[in-house]
C-alpha cells in the first residue's frame, strides 16, 4: 500500500490498526477475527474493537457463521461503497456542527446590527464566463449540478477534460440539457459515466457546486447559435440552495438522455 493511500485513509478518519485490518480483509476475503488478527498483526485483544469501529464507519460488514460454526465472519465492503458511506457520514456530521453554530450564534450576530454581506459577481463576455465556469468546477469536491439550455458539440469537447477530472475525483455530476440541443455526439461517451437528462425547454443555465456556490449563465443569439455571454456568480448559501431546489424540480420531470 502506498503512503498516498495510507494518508488518504487517515484523512477519512481511520487509525493504523483499522487501515491494516481493512487492507487484510480486501486480500483475505470473508474471515473470522482470529485469522484477521494473525494476518494484520493487530493483537487479538484489540481486534474486536477495531472490527467494531470499521463496521460503524462503513468499511466492513459482519455476518454470523453457520449453525455448526457460530464464529462471526467479517468481510470488506467495496472501496467505493466504503468511501461513499464515509463521505455521507462526514457531511451529516458537518451539517450538524454547522447547525449548532448557526442556532447558537445567529441571535448574537443579529443583535450586533451588522448588515449581512454576500459576494455577488457579474461576469461579462464569453471568455470570462468560461473561465469562471472552469474555476467553479475545479473547486468542486462533492456534487456538481449543471443546466445547459444551449450546448454544442464544441462546448462539450471544451469542458470534457474538466468533467473527466470530476469523474476521477468521485464528484456526483448531473447534467440537464435541452432537447433542442440534440443530437450531441460528443456527449455520448460522457453520458456512460455521468447522469444526463433532457427536457423540452430550459430558460436558463448554470452550475451549482457543493450546495454552496452558484454560477447563473445567460446567453444571446449570435448568428444561428446562442452563446453564453453574461453570468452571475455567488457563494450565497441561500441562493445556492434555492438554485439546487429548482434544479431538482426540473430533474424530476426530465427524461433520460
Secondary structure as GFF3:
##gff-version 3
##sequence-region A 1 257
A	DSSP	alpha_helix	3	11	.	.	.	ID=ss1
A	DSSP	alpha_helix	16	28	.	.	.	ID=ss2
A	DSSP	alpha_helix	33	40	.	.	.	ID=ss3
A	DSSP	alpha_helix	44	56	.	.	.	ID=ss4
A	DSSP	beta_strand	60	63	.	.	.	ID=ss5
A	DSSP	beta_strand	73	76	.	.	.	ID=ss6
A	DSSP	alpha_helix	79	112	.	.	.	ID=ss7
A	DSSP	beta_strand	120	124	.	.	.	ID=ss8
A	DSSP	alpha_helix	126	138	.	.	.	ID=ss9
A	DSSP	beta_strand	143	148	.	.	.	ID=ss10
A	DSSP	alpha_helix	153	169	.	.	.	ID=ss11
A	DSSP	beta_strand	172	178	.	.	.	ID=ss12
A	DSSP	three_ten_helix	179	181	.	.	.	ID=ss13
A	DSSP	alpha_helix	185	188	.	.	.	ID=ss14
A	DSSP	three_ten_helix	190	192	.	.	.	ID=ss15
A	DSSP	beta_strand	195	199	.	.	.	ID=ss16
A	DSSP	beta_strand	205	209	.	.	.	ID=ss17
A	DSSP	beta_strand	213	222	.	.	.	ID=ss18
A	DSSP	beta_strand	225	234	.	.	.	ID=ss19
A	DSSP	alpha_helix	237	252	.	.	.	ID=ss20
A	DSSP	beta_strand	255	256	.	.	.	ID=ss21
###
